């Protein structure tokens, strides 16, 4: 499960690069803080956190008018 979480984190960072330049630092830091805060989560809770990651990413992409399809790879990671 840790490998899956790392893949999701990497994909979130890739999506951050699609955001406006002035907001990238904030969201990259936000993603890192959340990854660090949840690194010791129980294995049973990882799936729920991954779906929250995906849904929150969609919200942020919509906020900045980035196509939802940009998160297709993250969707595959989080729902696999």
mmCIF file of the N, C-alpha and C atoms, coordinates in Angstrom:
data_MODEL
# 
_entry.id   MODEL 
# 
loop_
_atom_site.group_PDB 
_atom_site.id 
_atom_site.type_symbol 
_atom_site.label_atom_id 
_atom_site.label_alt_id 
_atom_site.label_comp_id 
_atom_site.label_asym_id 
_atom_site.label_entity_id 
_atom_site.label_seq_id 
_atom_site.pdbx_PDB_ins_code 
_atom_site.Cartn_x 
_atom_site.Cartn_y 
_atom_site.Cartn_z 
_atom_site.occupancy 
_atom_site.B_iso_or_equiv 
_atom_site.pdbx_formal_charge 
_atom_site.auth_seq_id 
_atom_site.auth_comp_id 
_atom_site.auth_asym_id 
_atom_site.auth_atom_id 
_atom_site.pdbx_PDB_model_num 
ATOM 1   N N  . UNK A 1 1  ? 0.817   -1.208 0.000   1.00 0.00 ? 1  UNK A N  1 
ATOM 2   C CA . UNK A 1 1  ? 0.000   0.000  0.000   1.00 0.00 ? 1  UNK A CA 1 
ATOM 3   C C  . UNK A 1 1  ? 0.857   1.267  0.000   1.00 0.00 ? 1  UNK A C  1 
ATOM 4   N N  . UNK A 1 2  ? 2.042   1.187  0.606   1.00 0.00 ? 2  UNK A N  1 
ATOM 5   C CA . UNK A 1 2  ? 2.894   2.367  0.621   1.00 0.00 ? 2  UNK A CA 1 
ATOM 6   C C  . UNK A 1 2  ? 3.327   2.737  -0.790  1.00 0.00 ? 2  UNK A C  1 
ATOM 7   N N  . UNK A 1 3  ? 3.578   1.732  -1.613  1.00 0.00 ? 3  UNK A N  1 
ATOM 8   C CA . UNK A 1 3  ? 3.977   2.005  -2.998  1.00 0.00 ? 3  UNK A CA 1 
ATOM 9   C C  . UNK A 1 3  ? 2.860   2.732  -3.736  1.00 0.00 ? 3  UNK A C  1 
ATOM 10  N N  . UNK A 1 4  ? 1.638   2.299  -3.505  1.00 0.00 ? 4  UNK A N  1 
ATOM 11  C CA . UNK A 1 4  ? 0.482   2.942  -4.137  1.00 0.00 ? 4  UNK A CA 1 
ATOM 12  C C  . UNK A 1 4  ? 0.355   4.396  -3.666  1.00 0.00 ? 4  UNK A C  1 
ATOM 13  N N  . UNK A 1 5  ? 0.552   4.616  -2.383  1.00 0.00 ? 5  UNK A N  1 
ATOM 14  C CA . UNK A 1 5  ? 0.483   5.969  -1.840  1.00 0.00 ? 5  UNK A CA 1 
ATOM 15  C C  . UNK A 1 5  ? 1.583   6.846  -2.438  1.00 0.00 ? 5  UNK A C  1 
ATOM 16  N N  . UNK A 1 6  ? 2.777   6.297  -2.603  1.00 0.00 ? 6  UNK A N  1 
ATOM 17  C CA . UNK A 1 6  ? 3.875   7.060  -3.208  1.00 0.00 ? 6  UNK A CA 1 
ATOM 18  C C  . UNK A 1 6  ? 3.574   7.396  -4.668  1.00 0.00 ? 6  UNK A C  1 
ATOM 19  N N  . UNK A 1 7  ? 2.987   6.458  -5.387  1.00 0.00 ? 7  UNK A N  1 
ATOM 20  C CA . UNK A 1 7  ? 2.601   6.730  -6.776  1.00 0.00 ? 7  UNK A CA 1 
ATOM 21  C C  . UNK A 1 7  ? 1.556   7.845  -6.838  1.00 0.00 ? 7  UNK A C  1 
ATOM 22  N N  . UNK A 1 8  ? 0.588   7.798  -5.918  1.00 0.00 ? 8  UNK A N  1 
ATOM 23  C CA . UNK A 1 8  ? -0.444  8.835  -5.882  1.00 0.00 ? 8  UNK A CA 1 
ATOM 24  C C  . UNK A 1 8  ? 0.177   10.190 -5.558  1.00 0.00 ? 8  UNK A C  1 
ATOM 25  N N  . UNK A 1 9  ? 1.094   10.215 -4.614  1.00 0.00 ? 9  UNK A N  1 
ATOM 26  C CA . UNK A 1 9  ? 1.770   11.469 -4.243  1.00 0.00 ? 9  UNK A CA 1 
ATOM 27  C C  . UNK A 1 9  ? 2.519   12.037 -5.449  1.00 0.00 ? 9  UNK A C  1 
ATOM 28  N N  . UNK A 1 10 ? 3.252   11.194 -6.143  1.00 0.00 ? 10 UNK A N  1 
ATOM 29  C CA . UNK A 1 10 ? 3.977   11.652 -7.330  1.00 0.00 ? 10 UNK A CA 1 
ATOM 30  C C  . UNK A 1 10 ? 3.038   12.199 -8.394  1.00 0.00 ? 10 UNK A C  1 
ATOM 31  N N  . UNK A 1 11 ? 1.905   11.550 -8.558  1.00 0.00 ? 11 UNK A N  1 
ATOM 32  C CA . UNK A 1 11 ? 0.927   12.009 -9.544  1.00 0.00 ? 11 UNK A CA 1 
ATOM 33  C C  . UNK A 1 11 ? 0.304   13.337 -9.126  1.00 0.00 ? 11 UNK A C  1 
ATOM 34  N N  . UNK A 1 12 ? 0.044   13.499 -7.835  1.00 0.00 ? 12 UNK A N  1 
ATOM 35  C CA . UNK A 1 12 ? -0.478  14.782 -7.347  1.00 0.00 ? 12 UNK A CA 1 
ATOM 36  C C  . UNK A 1 12 ? 0.526   15.891 -7.643  1.00 0.00 ? 12 UNK A C  1 
ATOM 37  N N  . UNK A 1 13 ? 1.802   15.624 -7.414  1.00 0.00 ? 13 UNK A N  1 
ATOM 38  C CA . UNK A 1 13 ? 2.818   16.640 -7.707  1.00 0.00 ? 13 UNK A CA 1 
ATOM 39  C C  . UNK A 1 13 ? 2.860   16.959 -9.201  1.00 0.00 ? 13 UNK A C  1 
ATOM 40  N N  . UNK A 1 14 ? 2.639   15.966 -10.047 1.00 0.00 ? 14 UNK A N  1 
ATOM 41  C CA . UNK A 1 14 ? 2.579   16.216 -11.486 1.00 0.00 ? 14 UNK A CA 1 
ATOM 42  C C  . UNK A 1 14 ? 1.387   17.126 -11.811 1.00 0.00 ? 14 UNK A C  1 
ATOM 43  N N  . UNK A 1 15 ? 0.249   16.882 -11.167 1.00 0.00 ? 15 UNK A N  1 
ATOM 44  C CA . UNK A 1 15 ? -0.931  17.716 -11.387 1.00 0.00 ? 15 UNK A CA 1 
ATOM 45  C C  . UNK A 1 15 ? -0.712  19.136 -10.892 1.00 0.00 ? 15 UNK A C  1 
ATOM 46  N N  . UNK A 1 16 ? 0.039   19.287 -9.816  1.00 0.00 ? 16 UNK A N  1 
ATOM 47  C CA . UNK A 1 16 ? 0.326   20.631 -9.283  1.00 0.00 ? 16 UNK A CA 1 
ATOM 48  C C  . UNK A 1 16 ? 1.008   21.485 -10.356 1.00 0.00 ? 16 UNK A C  1 
ATOM 49  N N  . UNK A 1 17 ? 1.808   20.866 -11.191 1.00 0.00 ? 17 UNK A N  1 
ATOM 50  C CA . UNK A 1 17 ? 2.503   21.616 -12.243 1.00 0.00 ? 17 UNK A CA 1 
ATOM 51  C C  . UNK A 1 17 ? 1.547   22.170 -13.295 1.00 0.00 ? 17 UNK A C  1 
ATOM 52  N N  . UNK A 1 18 ? 0.318   21.687 -13.312 1.00 0.00 ? 18 UNK A N  1 
ATOM 53  C CA . UNK A 1 18 ? -0.685  22.204 -14.248 1.00 0.00 ? 18 UNK A CA 1 
ATOM 54  C C  . UNK A 1 18 ? -1.400  23.442 -13.715 1.00 0.00 ? 18 UNK A C  1 
ATOM 55  N N  . UNK A 1 19 ? -1.187  23.742 -12.457 1.00 0.00 ? 19 UNK A N  1 
ATOM 56  C CA . UNK A 1 19 ? -1.852  24.883 -11.826 1.00 0.00 ? 19 UNK A CA 1 
ATOM 57  C C  . UNK A 1 19 ? -1.099  26.172 -12.160 1.00 0.00 ? 19 UNK A C  1 
ATOM 58  N N  . UNK A 1 20 ? -1.740  27.312 -11.938 1.00 0.00 ? 20 UNK A N  1 
ATOM 59  C CA . UNK A 1 20 ? -1.036  28.583 -12.154 1.00 0.00 ? 20 UNK A CA 1 
ATOM 60  C C  . UNK A 1 20 ? 0.241   28.646 -11.316 1.00 0.00 ? 20 UNK A C  1 
ATOM 61  N N  . UNK A 1 21 ? 1.246   29.246 -11.877 1.00 0.00 ? 21 UNK A N  1 
ATOM 62  C CA . UNK A 1 21 ? 2.571   29.262 -11.251 1.00 0.00 ? 21 UNK A CA 1 
ATOM 63  C C  . UNK A 1 21 ? 2.537   29.777 -9.809  1.00 0.00 ? 21 UNK A C  1 
ATOM 64  N N  . UNK A 1 22 ? 1.753   30.797 -9.543  1.00 0.00 ? 22 UNK A N  1 
ATOM 65  C CA . UNK A 1 22 ? 1.745   31.393 -8.200  1.00 0.00 ? 22 UNK A CA 1 
ATOM 66  C C  . UNK A 1 22 ? 1.057   30.520 -7.148  1.00 0.00 ? 22 UNK A C  1 
ATOM 67  N N  . UNK A 1 23 ? 0.363   29.475 -7.556  1.00 0.00 ? 23 UNK A N  1 
ATOM 68  C CA . UNK A 1 23 ? -0.300  28.599 -6.582  1.00 0.00 ? 23 UNK A CA 1 
ATOM 69  C C  . UNK A 1 23 ? 0.407   27.252 -6.428  1.00 0.00 ? 23 UNK A C  1 
ATOM 70  N N  . UNK A 1 24 ? 1.366   26.956 -7.270  1.00 0.00 ? 24 UNK A N  1 
ATOM 71  C CA . UNK A 1 24 ? 2.021   25.645 -7.249  1.00 0.00 ? 24 UNK A CA 1 
ATOM 72  C C  . UNK A 1 24 ? 2.738   25.357 -5.936  1.00 0.00 ? 24 UNK A C  1 
ATOM 73  N N  . UNK A 1 25 ? 3.480   26.317 -5.425  1.00 0.00 ? 25 UNK A N  1 
ATOM 74  C CA . UNK A 1 25 ? 4.226   26.123 -4.183  1.00 0.00 ? 25 UNK A CA 1 
ATOM 75  C C  . UNK A 1 25 ? 3.316   25.754 -3.027  1.00 0.00 ? 25 UNK A C  1 
ATOM 76  N N  . UNK A 1 26 ? 2.195   26.456 -2.933  1.00 0.00 ? 26 UNK A N  1 
ATOM 77  C CA . UNK A 1 26 ? 1.247   26.196 -1.851  1.00 0.00 ? 26 UNK A CA 1 
ATOM 78  C C  . UNK A 1 26 ? 0.730   24.761 -1.920  1.00 0.00 ? 26 UNK A C  1 
ATOM 79  N N  . UNK A 1 27 ? 0.290   24.341 -3.100  1.00 0.00 ? 27 UNK A N  1 
ATOM 80  C CA . UNK A 1 27 ? -0.300  23.009 -3.221  1.00 0.00 ? 27 UNK A CA 1 
ATOM 81  C C  . UNK A 1 27 ? 0.742   21.898 -3.136  1.00 0.00 ? 27 UNK A C  1 
ATOM 82  N N  . UNK A 1 28 ? 1.943   22.147 -3.602  1.00 0.00 ? 28 UNK A N  1 
ATOM 83  C CA . UNK A 1 28 ? 3.007   21.147 -3.445  1.00 0.00 ? 28 UNK A CA 1 
ATOM 84  C C  . UNK A 1 28 ? 3.319   20.951 -1.962  1.00 0.00 ? 28 UNK A C  1 
ATOM 85  N N  . UNK A 1 29 ? 3.387   22.049 -1.228  1.00 0.00 ? 29 UNK A N  1 
ATOM 86  C CA . UNK A 1 29 ? 3.642   21.963 0.214   1.00 0.00 ? 29 UNK A CA 1 
ATOM 87  C C  . UNK A 1 29 ? 2.468   21.276 0.921   1.00 0.00 ? 29 UNK A C  1 
ATOM 88  N N  . UNK A 1 30 ? 1.266   21.619 0.539   1.00 0.00 ? 30 UNK A N  1 
ATOM 89  C CA . UNK A 1 30 ? 0.066   21.016 1.117   1.00 0.00 ? 30 UNK A CA 1 
ATOM 90  C C  . UNK A 1 30 ? 0.071   19.501 0.902   1.00 0.00 ? 30 UNK A C  1 
ATOM 91  N N  . UNK A 1 31 ? 0.406   19.078 -0.320  1.00 0.00 ? 31 UNK A N  1 
ATOM 92  C CA . UNK A 1 31 ? 0.445   17.643 -0.631  1.00 0.00 ? 31 UNK A CA 1 
ATOM 93  C C  . UNK A 1 31 ? 1.501   16.940 0.210   1.00 0.00 ? 31 UNK A C  1 
ATOM 94  N N  . UNK A 1 32 ? 2.673   17.537 0.318   1.00 0.00 ? 32 UNK A N  1 
ATOM 95  C CA . UNK A 1 32 ? 3.753   16.922 1.098   1.00 0.00 ? 32 UNK A CA 1 
ATOM 96  C C  . UNK A 1 32 ? 3.365   16.808 2.566   1.00 0.00 ? 32 UNK A C  1 
ATOM 97  N N  . UNK A 1 33 ? 2.811   17.876 3.132   1.00 0.00 ? 33 UNK A N  1 
ATOM 98  C CA . UNK A 1 33 ? 2.407   17.853 4.542   1.00 0.00 ? 33 UNK A CA 1 
ATOM 99  C C  . UNK A 1 33 ? 1.386   16.746 4.789   1.00 0.00 ? 33 UNK A C  1 
ATOM 100 N N  . UNK A 1 34 ? 0.431   16.600 3.887   1.00 0.00 ? 34 UNK A N  1 
ATOM 101 C CA . UNK A 1 34 ? -0.579  15.552 4.056   1.00 0.00 ? 34 UNK A CA 1 
ATOM 102 C C  . UNK A 1 34 ? 0.030   14.170 3.916   1.00 0.00 ? 34 UNK A C  1 
ATOM 103 N N  . UNK A 1 35 ? 0.927   14.006 2.970   1.00 0.00 ? 35 UNK A N  1 
ATOM 104 C CA . UNK A 1 35 ? 1.570   12.711 2.818   1.00 0.00 ? 35 UNK A CA 1 
ATOM 105 C C  . UNK A 1 35 ? 2.340   12.348 4.086   1.00 0.00 ? 35 UNK A C  1 
ATOM 106 N N  . UNK A 1 36 ? 3.085   13.297 4.619   1.00 0.00 ? 36 UNK A N  1 
ATOM 107 C CA . UNK A 1 36 ? 3.860   13.049 5.837   1.00 0.00 ? 36 UNK A CA 1 
ATOM 108 C C  . UNK A 1 36 ? 2.928   12.778 7.023   1.00 0.00 ? 36 UNK A C  1 
ATOM 109 N N  . UNK A 1 37 ? 1.867   13.555 7.134   1.00 0.00 ? 37 UNK A N  1 
ATOM 110 C CA . UNK A 1 37 ? 0.941   13.388 8.262   1.00 0.00 ? 37 UNK A CA 1 
ATOM 111 C C  . UNK A 1 37 ? 0.242   12.036 8.263   1.00 0.00 ? 37 UNK A C  1 
ATOM 112 N N  . UNK A 1 38 ? 0.010   11.478 7.087   1.00 0.00 ? 38 UNK A N  1 
ATOM 113 C CA . UNK A 1 38 ? -0.735  10.220 6.994   1.00 0.00 ? 38 UNK A CA 1 
ATOM 114 C C  . UNK A 1 38 ? 0.144   9.008  6.685   1.00 0.00 ? 38 UNK A C  1 
ATOM 115 N N  . UNK A 1 39 ? 1.444   9.147  6.773   1.00 0.00 ? 39 UNK A N  1 
ATOM 116 C CA . UNK A 1 39 ? 2.319   8.029  6.396   1.00 0.00 ? 39 UNK A CA 1 
ATOM 117 C C  . UNK A 1 39 ? 2.196   6.825  7.326   1.00 0.00 ? 39 UNK A C  1 
ATOM 118 N N  . UNK A 1 40 ? 1.723   7.029  8.543   1.00 0.00 ? 40 UNK A N  1 
ATOM 119 C CA . UNK A 1 40 ? 1.581   5.926  9.498   1.00 0.00 ? 40 UNK A CA 1 
ATOM 120 C C  . UNK A 1 40 ? 0.137   5.454  9.633   1.00 0.00 ? 40 UNK A C  1 
ATOM 121 N N  . UNK A 1 41 ? -0.681  5.771  8.663   1.00 0.00 ? 41 UNK A N  1 
ATOM 122 C CA . UNK A 1 41 ? -2.094  5.389  8.713   1.00 0.00 ? 41 UNK A CA 1 
ATOM 123 C C  . UNK A 1 41 ? -2.228  3.865  8.648   1.00 0.00 ? 41 UNK A C  1 
ATOM 124 N N  . UNK A 1 42 ? -3.272  3.360  9.244   1.00 0.00 ? 42 UNK A N  1 
ATOM 125 C CA . UNK A 1 42 ? -3.547  1.927  9.219   1.00 0.00 ? 42 UNK A CA 1 
ATOM 126 C C  . UNK A 1 42 ? -3.797  1.478  7.777   1.00 0.00 ? 42 UNK A C  1 
ATOM 127 N N  . UNK A 1 43 ? -3.302  0.327  7.405   1.00 0.00 ? 43 UNK A N  1 
ATOM 128 C CA . UNK A 1 43 ? -3.499  -0.165 6.030   1.00 0.00 ? 43 UNK A CA 1 
ATOM 129 C C  . UNK A 1 43 ? -4.959  -0.190 5.586   1.00 0.00 ? 43 UNK A C  1 
ATOM 130 N N  . UNK A 1 44 ? -5.865  -0.450 6.510   1.00 0.00 ? 44 UNK A N  1 
ATOM 131 C CA . UNK A 1 44 ? -7.289  -0.488 6.158   1.00 0.00 ? 44 UNK A CA 1 
ATOM 132 C C  . UNK A 1 44 ? -7.829  0.876  5.741   1.00 0.00 ? 44 UNK A C  1 
ATOM 133 N N  . UNK A 1 45 ? -7.158  1.943  6.140   1.00 0.00 ? 45 UNK A N  1 
ATOM 134 C CA . UNK A 1 45 ? -7.632  3.297  5.856   1.00 0.00 ? 45 UNK A CA 1 
ATOM 135 C C  . UNK A 1 45 ? -7.004  3.902  4.604   1.00 0.00 ? 45 UNK A C  1 
ATOM 136 N N  . UNK A 1 46 ? -6.046  3.221  4.000   1.00 0.00 ? 46 UNK A N  1 
ATOM 137 C CA . UNK A 1 46 ? -5.336  3.776  2.854   1.00 0.00 ? 46 UNK A CA 1 
ATOM 138 C C  . UNK A 1 46 ? -6.280  4.008  1.675   1.00 0.00 ? 46 UNK A C  1 
ATOM 139 N N  . UNK A 1 47 ? -7.144  3.060  1.394   1.00 0.00 ? 47 UNK A N  1 
ATOM 140 C CA . UNK A 1 47 ? -8.054  3.203  0.247   1.00 0.00 ? 47 UNK A CA 1 
ATOM 141 C C  . UNK A 1 47 ? -8.932  4.441  0.385   1.00 0.00 ? 47 UNK A C  1 
ATOM 142 N N  . UNK A 1 48 ? -9.451  4.664  1.578   1.00 0.00 ? 48 UNK A N  1 
ATOM 143 C CA . UNK A 1 48 ? -10.286 5.846  1.801   1.00 0.00 ? 48 UNK A CA 1 
ATOM 144 C C  . UNK A 1 48 ? -9.485  7.125  1.594   1.00 0.00 ? 48 UNK A C  1 
ATOM 145 N N  . UNK A 1 49 ? -8.272  7.158  2.099   1.00 0.00 ? 49 UNK A N  1 
ATOM 146 C CA . UNK A 1 49 ? -7.428  8.339  1.925   1.00 0.00 ? 49 UNK A CA 1 
ATOM 147 C C  . UNK A 1 49 ? -7.089  8.575  0.454   1.00 0.00 ? 49 UNK A C  1 
ATOM 148 N N  . UNK A 1 50 ? -6.863  7.520  -0.287  1.00 0.00 ? 50 UNK A N  1 
ATOM 149 C CA . UNK A 1 50 ? -6.568  7.675  -1.713  1.00 0.00 ? 50 UNK A CA 1 
ATOM 150 C C  . UNK A 1 50 ? -7.766  8.248  -2.456  1.00 0.00 ? 50 UNK A C  1 
ATOM 151 N N  . UNK A 1 51 ? -8.958  7.808  -2.117  1.00 0.00 ? 51 UNK A N  1 
ATOM 152 C CA . UNK A 1 51 ? -10.144 8.368  -2.775  1.00 0.00 ? 51 UNK A CA 1 
ATOM 153 C C  . UNK A 1 51 ? -10.357 9.828  -2.378  1.00 0.00 ? 51 UNK A C  1 
ATOM 154 N N  . UNK A 1 52 ? -10.063 10.157 -1.130  1.00 0.00 ? 52 UNK A N  1 
ATOM 155 C CA . UNK A 1 52 ? -10.138 11.560 -0.719  1.00 0.00 ? 52 UNK A CA 1 
ATOM 156 C C  . UNK A 1 52 ? -9.108  12.384 -1.481  1.00 0.00 ? 52 UNK A C  1 
ATOM 157 N N  . UNK A 1 53 ? -7.926  11.816 -1.689  1.00 0.00 ? 53 UNK A N  1 
ATOM 158 C CA . UNK A 1 53 ? -6.879  12.495 -2.462  1.00 0.00 ? 53 UNK A CA 1 
ATOM 159 C C  . UNK A 1 53 ? -7.377  12.796 -3.870  1.00 0.00 ? 53 UNK A C  1 
ATOM 160 N N  . UNK A 1 54 ? -7.962  11.801 -4.493  1.00 0.00 ? 54 UNK A N  1 
ATOM 161 C CA . UNK A 1 54 ? -8.470  11.975 -5.850  1.00 0.00 ? 54 UNK A CA 1 
ATOM 162 C C  . UNK A 1 54 ? -9.571  13.030 -5.900  1.00 0.00 ? 54 UNK A C  1 
ATOM 163 N N  . UNK A 1 55 ? -10.548 12.919 -5.021  1.00 0.00 ? 55 UNK A N  1 
ATOM 164 C CA . UNK A 1 55 ? -11.669 13.869 -5.015  1.00 0.00 ? 55 UNK A CA 1 
ATOM 165 C C  . UNK A 1 55 ? -11.208 15.290 -4.722  1.00 0.00 ? 55 UNK A C  1 
ATOM 166 N N  . UNK A 1 56 ? -10.282 15.444 -3.797  1.00 0.00 ? 56 UNK A N  1 
ATOM 167 C CA . UNK A 1 56 ? -9.773  16.783 -3.482  1.00 0.00 ? 56 UNK A CA 1 
ATOM 168 C C  . UNK A 1 56 ? -8.987  17.338 -4.671  1.00 0.00 ? 56 UNK A C  1 
ATOM 169 N N  . UNK A 1 57 ? -8.246  16.477 -5.343  1.00 0.00 ? 57 UNK A N  1 
ATOM 170 C CA . UNK A 1 57 ? -7.506  16.911 -6.526  1.00 0.00 ? 57 UNK A CA 1 
ATOM 171 C C  . UNK A 1 57 ? -8.452  17.405 -7.609  1.00 0.00 ? 57 UNK A C  1 
ATOM 172 N N  . UNK A 1 58 ? -9.557  16.702 -7.802  1.00 0.00 ? 58 UNK A N  1 
ATOM 173 C CA . UNK A 1 58 ? -10.546 17.150 -8.786  1.00 0.00 ? 58 UNK A CA 1 
ATOM 174 C C  . UNK A 1 58 ? -11.095 18.524 -8.434  1.00 0.00 ? 58 UNK A C  1 
ATOM 175 N N  . UNK A 1 59 ? -11.352 18.741 -7.165  1.00 0.00 ? 59 UNK A N  1 
ATOM 176 C CA . UNK A 1 59 ? -11.874 20.032 -6.720  1.00 0.00 ? 59 UNK A CA 1 
ATOM 177 C C  . UNK A 1 59 ? -10.883 21.155 -7.036  1.00 0.00 ? 59 UNK A C  1 
ATOM 178 N N  . UNK A 1 60 ? -9.608  20.908 -6.756  1.00 0.00 ? 60 UNK A N  1 
ATOM 179 C CA . UNK A 1 60 ? -8.584  21.922 -7.003  1.00 0.00 ? 60 UNK A CA 1 
ATOM 180 C C  . UNK A 1 60 ? -8.419  22.158 -8.507  1.00 0.00 ? 60 UNK A C  1 
ATOM 181 N N  . UNK A 1 61 ? -8.408  21.099 -9.291  1.00 0.00 ? 61 UNK A N  1 
ATOM 182 C CA . UNK A 1 61 ? -8.296  21.270 -10.739 1.00 0.00 ? 61 UNK A CA 1 
ATOM 183 C C  . UNK A 1 61 ? -9.465  22.085 -11.278 1.00 0.00 ? 61 UNK A C  1 
ATOM 184 N N  . UNK A 1 62 ? -10.673 21.806 -10.811 1.00 0.00 ? 62 UNK A N  1 
ATOM 185 C CA . UNK A 1 62 ? -11.844 22.565 -11.254 1.00 0.00 ? 62 UNK A CA 1 
ATOM 186 C C  . UNK A 1 62 ? -11.733 24.027 -10.841 1.00 0.00 ? 62 UNK A C  1 
ATOM 187 N N  . UNK A 1 63 ? -11.216 24.260 -9.660  1.00 0.00 ? 63 UNK A N  1 
ATOM 188 C CA . UNK A 1 63 ? -11.052 25.631 -9.160  1.00 0.00 ? 63 UNK A CA 1 
ATOM 189 C C  . UNK A 1 63 ? -10.192 26.451 -10.114 1.00 0.00 ? 63 UNK A C  1 
ATOM 190 N N  . UNK A 1 64 ? -9.197  25.815 -10.716 1.00 0.00 ? 64 UNK A N  1 
ATOM 191 C CA . UNK A 1 64 ? -8.289  26.514 -11.620 1.00 0.00 ? 64 UNK A CA 1 
ATOM 192 C C  . UNK A 1 64 ? -8.584  26.199 -13.094 1.00 0.00 ? 64 UNK A C  1 
ATOM 193 N N  . UNK A 1 65 ? -9.758  25.662 -13.374 1.00 0.00 ? 65 UNK A N  1 
ATOM 194 C CA . UNK A 1 65 ? -10.225 25.380 -14.729 1.00 0.00 ? 65 UNK A CA 1 
ATOM 195 C C  . UNK A 1 65 ? -9.285  24.456 -15.503 1.00 0.00 ? 65 UNK A C  1 
ATOM 196 N N  . UNK A 1 66 ? -8.716  23.479 -14.807 1.00 0.00 ? 66 UNK A N  1 
ATOM 197 C CA . UNK A 1 66 ? -7.906  22.458 -15.458 1.00 0.00 ? 66 UNK A CA 1 
ATOM 198 C C  . UNK A 1 66 ? -8.835  21.277 -15.745 1.00 0.00 ? 66 UNK A C  1 
ATOM 199 N N  . UNK A 1 67 ? -8.753  20.733 -16.930 1.00 0.00 ? 67 UNK A N  1 
ATOM 200 C CA . UNK A 1 67 ? -9.612  19.618 -17.323 1.00 0.00 ? 67 UNK A CA 1 
ATOM 201 C C  . UNK A 1 67 ? -9.498  18.448 -16.346 1.00 0.00 ? 67 UNK A C  1 
ATOM 202 N N  . UNK A 1 68 ? -10.629 17.894 -15.977 1.00 0.00 ? 68 UNK A N  1 
ATOM 203 C CA . UNK A 1 68 ? -10.673 16.758 -15.054 1.00 0.00 ? 68 UNK A CA 1 
ATOM 204 C C  . UNK A 1 68 ? -9.921  15.552 -15.620 1.00 0.00 ? 68 UNK A C  1 
ATOM 205 N N  . UNK A 1 69 ? -9.856  15.458 -16.927 1.00 0.00 ? 69 UNK A N  1 
ATOM 206 C CA . UNK A 1 69 ? -9.166  14.325 -17.552 1.00 0.00 ? 69 UNK A CA 1 
ATOM 207 C C  . UNK A 1 69 ? -7.673  14.314 -17.221 1.00 0.00 ? 69 UNK A C  1 
ATOM 208 N N  . UNK A 1 70 ? -7.128  15.434 -16.790 1.00 0.00 ? 70 UNK A N  1 
ATOM 209 C CA . UNK A 1 70 ? -5.716  15.490 -16.392 1.00 0.00 ? 70 UNK A CA 1 
ATOM 210 C C  . UNK A 1 70 ? -5.446  14.560 -15.220 1.00 0.00 ? 70 UNK A C  1 
ATOM 211 N N  . UNK A 1 71 ? -6.486  14.260 -14.445 1.00 0.00 ? 71 UNK A N  1 
ATOM 212 C CA . UNK A 1 71 ? -6.334  13.416 -13.256 1.00 0.00 ? 71 UNK A CA 1 
ATOM 213 C C  . UNK A 1 71 ? -6.669  11.955 -13.532 1.00 0.00 ? 71 UNK A C  1 
ATOM 214 N N  . UNK A 1 72 ? -6.722  11.565 -14.785 1.00 0.00 ? 72 UNK A N  1 
ATOM 215 C CA . UNK A 1 72 ? -7.087  10.183 -15.123 1.00 0.00 ? 72 UNK A CA 1 
ATOM 216 C C  . UNK A 1 72 ? -6.094  9.179  -14.535 1.00 0.00 ? 72 UNK A C  1 
ATOM 217 N N  . UNK A 1 73 ? -4.813  9.476  -14.607 1.00 0.00 ? 73 UNK A N  1 
ATOM 218 C CA . UNK A 1 73 ? -3.815  8.557  -14.055 1.00 0.00 ? 73 UNK A CA 1 
ATOM 219 C C  . UNK A 1 73 ? -3.963  8.454  -12.533 1.00 0.00 ? 73 UNK A C  1 
ATOM 220 N N  . UNK A 1 74 ? -4.231  9.581  -11.870 1.00 0.00 ? 74 UNK A N  1 
ATOM 221 C CA . UNK A 1 74 ? -4.445  9.557  -10.428 1.00 0.00 ? 74 UNK A CA 1 
ATOM 222 C C  . UNK A 1 74 ? -5.685  8.713  -10.094 1.00 0.00 ? 74 UNK A C  1 
ATOM 223 N N  . UNK A 1 75 ? -6.712  8.840  -10.903 1.00 0.00 ? 75 UNK A N  1 
ATOM 224 C CA . UNK A 1 75 ? -7.937  8.050  -10.712 1.00 0.00 ? 75 UNK A CA 1 
ATOM 225 C C  . UNK A 1 75 ? -7.608  6.554  -10.782 1.00 0.00 ? 75 UNK A C  1 
ATOM 226 N N  . UNK A 1 76 ? -6.803  6.166  -11.752 1.00 0.00 ? 76 UNK A N  1 
ATOM 227 C CA . UNK A 1 76 ? -6.427  4.765  -11.906 1.00 0.00 ? 76 UNK A CA 1 
ATOM 228 C C  . UNK A 1 76 ? -5.641  4.271  -10.696 1.00 0.00 ? 76 UNK A C  1 
ATOM 229 N N  . UNK A 1 77 ? -4.729  5.098  -10.210 1.00 0.00 ? 77 UNK A N  1 
ATOM 230 C CA . UNK A 1 77 ? -3.921  4.727  -9.051  1.00 0.00 ? 77 UNK A CA 1 
ATOM 231 C C  . UNK A 1 77 ? -4.807  4.567  -7.812  1.00 0.00 ? 77 UNK A C  1 
ATOM 232 N N  . UNK A 1 78 ? -5.673  5.542  -7.600  1.00 0.00 ? 78 UNK A N  1 
ATOM 233 C CA . UNK A 1 78 ? -6.464  5.584  -6.371  1.00 0.00 ? 78 UNK A CA 1 
ATOM 234 C C  . UNK A 1 78 ? -7.601  4.566  -6.345  1.00 0.00 ? 78 UNK A C  1 
ATOM 235 N N  . UNK A 1 79 ? -8.061  4.143  -7.504  1.00 0.00 ? 79 UNK A N  1 
ATOM 236 C CA . UNK A 1 79 ? -9.189  3.212  -7.515  1.00 0.00 ? 79 UNK A CA 1 
ATOM 237 C C  . UNK A 1 79 ? -8.764  1.784  -7.824  1.00 0.00 ? 79 UNK A C  1 
ATOM 238 N N  . UNK A 1 80 ? -7.493  1.571  -8.025  1.00 0.00 ? 80 UNK A N  1 
ATOM 239 C CA . UNK A 1 80 ? -7.009  0.209  -8.355  1.00 0.00 ? 80 UNK A CA 1 
ATOM 240 C C  . UNK A 1 80 ? -6.975  -0.686 -7.143  1.00 0.00 ? 80 UNK A C  1 
# 
